[in-house]
Amino acid sequence: MNIKSLLLGSAAALAAVSGAQAADAIVAVEPEPMEYVRVCDAFGTGYFYIPGTETCLKISGYVRTELQFAETDGDDDFSLNARTRAKINVEAKNDSEIGTVGSYIAIRTWAEGDGDGGSLEIDEAYITAGGFKVGYMYNYWDNDLSGETDDLGSNRINSAGYEYASDAFTFGFFVDELSKTYSDELTAEYKGNDGVGLEAQVTGSFGVVTAELLGAYDFAWENGAIRAKLFADVGPGTFGLAAIYSTGVNAYYDVAEWTIAAQYAAKITDKVTLTPAFQYWNTIDTDVDGDFTGSNDMWAAGLTVDYKIAEGLTTKVAVNYVDEDGGDDNNWEGFVRLQRSF
C-alpha cells in the first residue's frame, strides 16, 4: 500500500465518521407528551384532575348585587341600600387509604353604597377526611327554610366533628368554639376557656318526607336550644315546617323562647318558584342573667319569588312584613337581587 492509497482511505474514514455525527446532530428530539386537563367524575360534576396528580379540583362562585329596602319606623318612608358581593369557592378531593380526603376554601368580599370596596375575608376553610371535618365553617344551625322570611339560626365558627351518612339518614356531632351569643347582645360569659359548645343533628328521609332534629348546648351560658324541621313534597312544591325551643341566652339561638315557622315553595314553572312564609316568635325579651322574660312576641309574613333568567343567571325578590311588640320593627322590608353563579 502506497502513501496515496493510505491518505485516500483515511479521508474516506473521516468523512464517514463526520457524516454519522452530522446526521445524529440534526435528528429532532420527540417532545414530551402533554398531559391535558382531565375530567374527574368521582366526586360529582365540575371536578377536574390537577395535572400530574390524582387530586380533583373544583372552582365555583358567584357575583351578587342587590338593592335592599326597609321602612323606617313605620312612617311610610323607605331607606335603600345597594350591596354587591363576590365569592370564590375552591374544593379539592382525592381518594386515600382512610377514605376521601378533602379541603374547602371560600373567599368573599362585598361593597356597600359608601364607596368602600370591602375587604377579603375567609368565608369558610376546613379539612375533611373520611367522615371527620375540622376548620372554620357554617354549622348545622346555618340552614334555614328555602325562603327569605324565616330566622332559624346561623353560626360561622371554628369547629371539629364527625358525620356519618347513609342512604336513609345522617348523624353528626361537633365541638364548637364559641365567642358570642346568637343575638350578639350579651357576650361577657365568653372568657378564658368557657367558649365551648356541643351540637348534634340527625336527619332521616322517608319517601317524600325529610325530617331533621338538631340540639346544641352552650357551656358558657349553660343554656341550649333544640330545633326540629320537616319537609314534604306536596303538589307542585315543597312544604316546610320548623320549630325551635331555647332555654335562654346562648350562641346557637336566643331570638325567642320558642318559635315556629312554615312555608310552601311552589314551583310554578321550570323558571319560577313562589314561596309564601310565616314565622312567630314567643317571649323575645331576656334579662341580664340570660333568662327569657316578659310577654312580648313577634311575627313576620312574606313572599319570596325566584326566577331563573338564563343558565347561571337568577333573580330573587323578597318582601316581608315584621310586627314586634315593644319595638320599632313593625315595618316592611326586603330586597331585589341579581346573581350570576358558576
Secondary structure, 3 states (H helix, E strand, C coil): CCHHHHHHHHHHHHHHHHHHHHHHHCCCCCCCCCCCCCEECCCCCCEEECCCCCCEEEEEEEEEEEEEEEECCCCCCEEEEEEEEEEEEEEEEECCCCCCEEEEEEEEEEECCCCCCCCCEEEEEEEEECCEEEEEEECCCCCCCCCCCCCCCCCEEEEEEEEEECCCEEEEEEEEECCCCCCCCCCCCCCCCCCEEEEEEEEEEECCEEEEEEEEEECCCCEEEEEEEEEEEECCEEEEEEEEEECCCCCCCCCCCEEEEEEEEEECCCCEEEEEEEEEEECCEECCCCCEECCCEEEEEEEEEEEEEECCEEEEEEEEEEEECCCCCCEEEEEEEEEEEC
